[in-house]
Amino acid sequence: MDNNEKISSRRPMYSNRLSTKSLVLAAIFVAMNIILSRLGAIMLFNGSVRFSFGNIPLILSGLVLGPGAGAMTGGIADLLGFFINSHGGAFHPGFTLSSILTGTIPGIVMFLSPTKKSSLLNVVVSNISILIVVSLLLNTYWLSQLQGNAYLVLLPARAATSIIITILNILITYPLIKSLEKTGLILDKTK
């Protein structure tokens, strides 16, 4: 056994490196997020609710590429998206954190799940986790800081629209991840 074989046998199953294919997919997900969340968004309730499907590419990146690449995709998408179209708002690092978590949470769900990464259970759990942690808790808190409104004043309108968006995200994300699996862009293996 030569030195290279010894090193490769000690490597963990999941490497910190991203393949060229993963980087290209991450870049496509970043572009899709910017288009859907910045250019294809509808602002409601005086800017306290953004109706868009921008989370779908971040959720897909977490499920397909894992939590690290999902975090990278979310962070880059938020920063580039802000410079392209800020919706007239100020930069808030909390929204970047929220975007990073939106890419990370599905990857964590995928790694912890005993089912295939493209399973309906993973898609539902990922979307509901993002709804609770990111949309309702964190983003509402960041908006209350920016707008000067009380958290509980913003929460009801945001909760209603966020639940609708989450249901639509589930209905769109599941067929998309299945079609990515069928085209061979992702290999779906159980743990």
N, C-alpha and C positions, 0 to 999 in steps of 0.2 A: 504494500500500500504506500504510494508516494505521498508527498506533503499536500498536494492539491486535493487528493481524495480524503485525507484526514480532515482538512478544513471544511470541505463540502458536506461531510457526514455530520459535522457539528452545527451546521446552520439550522436555524429554526424553520418550521414549516412555512411561516409567513415572514417574508423578508421586508425590510424597510424600504427597499428599492422599488421604484415603479418601472414597469416595462414601457417601451415606446407605445405599445397599444394602449396601455392604461393612461399614459399622459395625453394621447390623442383623444381618448374618450373623455377624460377630465376636461380638456379644452373645449370639446363639443358641449359638455354639460354646462360649462361656464357661459359659453355663448348663448345657449338656450335659456339659461337663467336670466341673463341680462335682457334678452329680447322679451321674455314673458313677464318679468317683474318690473322692468323699467319702461319699456316701450309699449307693452300690451296690458298695462295695469289701469284700473279704474279706481280713483281715490274717492272714498265715501266719508260722510260724517265729518266734514271739515278737516280731512286729512288724517283722521284717527284710524281709518280702516283702508287698507289697500286690497282690492279685489283682483287677484292675479293667480296664475298657475306657476309662478316662479319657483315654488318649492319642489315641484315634480322633478326637475333635473338634479337638484341636490339630493333628494331622496333616492333617486336612481343611482347617483354616484356612490352614495353610502352603501347601498345594497349590492351593487355590482363590483365596486373597487375596494370596499372596506372603509373602516372608520378614518384612517389616516388620510387617504386620498379624498374621502368625502369632506373632511375638515378643510383640506387644502382647497378643494373646489369651492366650498362655501365662502371661505375667506377671500379668495381671489375674485370670485363673482361679485361679492358685496363691494369690495374696494374699487374694482374696475367699473362696476355699475354705477357707483356714486359719482365717479368722475365723468361718466358718459351722460347720465341724467339723474340728478339728485332729487327730482320732484320739488325743487325749490326749498328743500330743508337743509339744516345744518348737519355736519357729520357727527355721528354719535358712535363711539366704539362699542357700545352695547349691542347695536344692530349687527355689527360685524361678528361679535360673539354669538349672537342668535343664528346668524347664517352659518357659522362654523358648526354649531350644534345641530343645525338642520341636516348637514351632511354627515355628521358623526353618529348621531343617534341610530339611523338605519343600519349603519355598519356594525354598531355594537349589538343591535337586535339580531342581525344576521349571524354574528359570531356566537351569540349565546343560544340561538335557536337550534333545536335538533332537526328541524325540517330544512328543505331546500331553500336557498336564498330567494328564489322566485315564488315562494309559497304565498298564498293569500294571507295566511296568518302573519308572516313577516311584514307584508305591506300594511296590513291593518294596525298591527302593534306599533310599527314605525310612525305611521301617520297620527295615531292617537297620542303617542308619546310627544311628538312634535307639537300637536295641538295644545296639550296641557303645559308642557315645560316652556316651549318657545313662544307660541302665539298668545296664550292667555296670561302666563306669568311674566315672562321676561319682556316681550315686546310691549305689552300694556304698561309695564313699569317704565321702560325707556320712553314711551310716548308721554306718560304722565310727567316725567322729568322735563322733556322738551317743550311740551305745551303748557305746563303749569296747571293742568287739571288734576283732580284727585283720581287715584287709581280706580276706585270703585265707581266713579262717574263714567269712565271710559269702558270698563269691563263688560257691561250688558250688551252694548252694540257690537263690540269686538267679539264677544262670545257667540252671538247669533251668527254673524257672518263667518267666523272662523270654523264653526261646526259645519256650515254649508260647504265651505271651501274644502274642508277635510274629507267630507263624503265624496265630493267631486274628484279630489286628488286620488282617493282610493280607487274610484271607478276608472280613472285614467291610467294610474301608475301600474296596476296589475296587468292589464293587457299589454302595456308597453314593455314591461320586464319580460313577459312571456314571449313577445315578438323578438326581443333582443336575444333571448335564449334560442329561439328557433333559427334565427339567422346565423348563429354561431359566434356572435360578438362576445357572448359570455358563456362560460362553461359553468353549469349549475351542478355542483356536487354537494352531497351531504357531508357533514363533518366527519 
